[in-house]
């Protein structure tokens, strides 16, 4: 057992609900002593956390698929950690685990919170800890069930994915290729577009920063779009709606272009295209699929192992950089899955 009493837990707590982009002065940096777990509980040392666009929504007051982070609460974040003390027969000291530690160095998980926290042992033979935050983690699960369950791809169909170089987008595009689809990405900047095509094997990638999304989409999808996996919302969603094939499926995963709006979220103006093309638009929330995660992990780990799938992470080191590193998601700076490594 570590001398737990000698350890200090550094934490980042939500101080104020942001209006627009979250800034450093909206966070409280606190410390508290590290406590022993009670019977059935475990103490996890955080190794790395996943930084995701959804975190911006969790800071807002109001009804959503998950309760907002309360003012004064440690900021919610999924992550990977190591068990350093355990009074639970299911976990031993040294186990590497996936959990929801939040933005703090140590996370004490009580017996009755283990399921809610999503605590489980990871198998590092299937992927690295960072890959367990990417393809084998929440982004990969979102991409897998969004594409397979909601999108229901068939070989030969055209799949378009926005945020193609991001965490969810890279999994969606590669999985769609494996399933025999033609895949077109949308990403920001020539370097990301080149990587998506040359490294991930997409058939084409549209650079939205070049400003010709409508014309480029028409060139890349002459027969229309069968499946659109939407991570960005806003104008890009509206543009894709003009190119739908009959019976198209649109998966609403996120709307990163709208999350920091100080004005109301802009809805799609071209939604009547759903009527004309007998298309459907459906949302995906990954927490609905937790029971089936092991099946998806097994399949995706197989693709990682045989080289059919790649997993790119953008790793930043240092918990103190959290406020600035989180903003990389919203200005398109991250290249791959954004991971904040604690040490």
KAFEN-V536128 format. One record per backbone hydrogen bond with DSSP energy under -1.0 kcal/mol. CO is the residue of the C=O (numbers start at 1). NH is the residue of the N-H. E is the energy in kcal/mol with one decimal. If there is no record, write none. Layout:
# KAFEN-V536128
CO;NH;E
CO;NH;E
This chain:
# KAFEN-V536128
2;4;-2.4
3;6;-1.6
4;7;-1.9
7;34;-1.4
9;32;-1.6
10;105;-1.9
11;30;-2.0
12;75;-2.5
13;28;-2.8
14;72;-3.7
23;26;-2.3
24;27;-1.6
26;15;-2.6
26;16;-1.4
28;13;-2.9
30;11;-3.0
32;9;-3.1
38;41;-2.5
41;87;-2.9
42;109;-3.0
43;84;-2.7
43;85;-1.3
44;107;-2.9
45;82;-2.4
47;342;-2.6
48;80;-2.6
49;340;-2.7
52;55;-1.9
53;56;-1.8
54;58;-1.6
57;60;-1.4
58;69;-2.9
70;73;-2.1
73;14;-2.3
75;103;-2.1
77;102;-2.2
78;50;-2.7
79;99;-2.2
80;47;-2.8
80;48;-1.8
81;97;-2.8
82;45;-3.1
83;94;-2.9
85;43;-3.1
87;40;-2.5
88;91;-1.8
92;95;-2.3
95;83;-2.6
96;122;-2.5
97;81;-2.5
98;120;-2.1
99;79;-2.6
102;104;-1.9
103;12;-2.3
105;46;-2.8
107;44;-2.7
109;42;-2.2
110;113;-1.8
113;117;-2.8
114;119;-2.0
120;98;-2.9
123;126;-1.9
128;132;-1.8
130;133;-1.1
131;136;-2.6
134;140;-2.2
137;141;-2.6
138;142;-2.5
139;143;-2.5
140;144;-2.7
141;145;-2.5
142;146;-2.1
143;147;-2.2
144;148;-3.0
145;149;-1.6
145;150;-1.3
146;151;-1.8
147;152;-1.1
154;157;-2.1
157;182;-3.0
158;226;-1.6
158;227;-2.0
159;184;-2.9
160;229;-3.0
161;186;-2.0
163;166;-1.7
166;170;-2.2
167;171;-1.0
168;172;-2.5
169;173;-2.5
170;174;-1.8
171;175;-2.6
172;176;-2.6
173;177;-1.9
174;178;-2.2
175;179;-1.9
176;181;-2.6
177;180;-1.9
180;156;-2.7
182;159;-3.3
183;203;-2.0
183;204;-1.3
184;161;-2.2
185;206;-3.0
186;164;-2.3
187;208;-1.9
189;193;-2.0
190;194;-2.6
191;195;-2.1
192;196;-2.5
193;197;-1.8
194;198;-3.2
195;199;-2.3
195;200;-1.5
196;202;-2.1
204;185;-2.6
206;187;-2.5
207;210;-1.4
212;216;-3.1
213;217;-2.6
214;218;-1.7
215;219;-2.1
216;220;-2.6
217;221;-2.1
221;224;-1.9
225;245;-2.4
226;249;-2.7
227;160;-3.0
228;251;-2.9
229;162;-2.0
230;253;-2.3
230;254;-1.9
231;256;-1.9
232;257;-1.8
233;237;-1.0
234;238;-1.9
235;239;-2.3
236;240;-2.5
237;241;-2.1
239;242;-1.2
240;243;-2.3
243;225;-2.2
245;248;-1.5
248;280;-2.3
249;228;-2.3
250;282;-2.8
251;230;-2.8
252;284;-1.9
255;258;-2.7
258;261;-1.7
270;273;-1.9
271;274;-2.1
272;276;-2.3
273;277;-2.3
274;279;-2.5
275;278;-1.3
277;247;-3.6
280;250;-2.9
282;252;-3.0
285;288;-2.0
286;289;-2.2
289;292;-2.0
290;293;-1.2
292;296;-1.6
293;297;-3.0
294;298;-2.2
295;299;-1.9
296;300;-2.9
297;301;-2.8
298;302;-1.4
299;303;-1.5
300;304;-2.1
301;305;-2.3
302;306;-2.2
303;308;-1.3
303;309;-1.7
312;337;-2.7
314;339;-2.5
316;341;-3.1
318;321;-1.6
319;322;-2.1
321;325;-2.9
322;326;-2.6
325;328;-1.3
326;329;-1.4
327;331;-1.3
328;333;-1.6
328;334;-1.2
337;314;-3.5
338;51;-2.2
339;316;-2.7
340;49;-2.6
341;318;-3.3
